[in-house]
Amino acid sequence: MARTLFDGDAPPAFVAPPFGDDQLLDAYSKTIAAVVNRVAPSVVNIRVVSHEGRAGGSSGFLIARDGFILTNSHVVHGARELEVTLHDARVYPGRLIGTDPDTDLGVVRIDASDLQHARLADSSSIRVGQIAVAVGSPYGFQQTVTAGIVSALGRSMRSESGRLMDEIVQTDAALNPGNSGGPLLNSVGEVIGVNTAVILPAQGICFAIASNTAHFVAGWLIKEGRIRRSSIGVAGQNVPLHPRVLRFHKLPNDRGVLVMEVEPGSPAAIAGLQKGDTLVGFKGQPIATIDDLHKHLVASEIGAPSPLMFLRGTDKLFCMVVPRELPPHPALSRAR
């Protein structure tokens, strides 16, 4: 018969942890202090004056020694004037290099050199529960530091342009208005995300754009001032598929994208798509939602013939569509 603790055995001796609580707290404090000491000189305050004359402030951080600053698109979009204040109180006029509302990222440049900049980490190595430190200028209080943990990974949220942003990092490090565009850091002072949003009035639910996304977008903004994406020229809505059609054609998803409008002369029109068709696949990959389609319509698809699977009535059909470049959003206009 199985024995229990109450069968006469003495309880196991308590083993004290190798470090006391005070030592653990001291180690945590030293870690946060080291992160701030390393990164604070690269964090900037951005004062924005809109074309309507409204003024506001937010955060950003240097990503290169020659004055390139990463921030949020919603921070600098529509700016008539940008003023950047460095850690040491030096003030420079900022120049908008480019923005991408679809990922809520933007790049600003100041005419300065030999600046201390932050290093972008590989966000694929982030783990839930690891330390997360935010530095920024909430409500104008520059160089404010908050700390917490990475609460969740792989979140999705809508950008102001309406596109779905993927691989969003959730943290409980306190963020407030003005933190937008500032860095979210790991325990060695590397940037794991760009702080972008909070859920009000909830507490401890804050979000950052993953550093891998930021690295990709910043590179293209610096190079071309915008991100190139492709389009097939349809407007659609997500709809459920009829169970019989689903079973008959052995489709992997129970939803598709109903074509509500086909732009005249567009790649979709040239390929023969019609209003009322339902898109269910692109290049062999299932399409269940408009967001699925957007994920496939990247720059590499521009001019590339691609097989599109769709339903017309109860028939499953295929056509070849050649995506074209999506015209730049008004916010993407280059301002070099």
Buried (B, 14 or more C-beta within 10 A) or exposed (E): EEEEEEEEEEEEEEEEEEEEEEEEEEEEEEBBEEBBEBBBBBBBBBBBBEEEEEEBBBBBBBBBEEBBBBBBBBBBBBBEEBBBBBBEEEEBEBBBBBBBBBBBBBBBBBEBEEBBBBBBBEBEEBEEEEBBBBBBBBEEEBBBBBBBBBBEBEBEBEBBBEBBBBBBBBBBBBBBBBBBBBBBBBBEBBBBBBBBBBEEEEEBBBBBBBBBBBBBBBEBBBEEBBBBBBBBBBBBEBEEBEEEBBEEBEBEBEBBBBBEEBEEEBBBBBBBBEEEBBBBBBBEEBBBBBBBBBBBBEEEBBEEEBEBBBBBEEEBEEBEBBBBEBEBBEBBEEBE
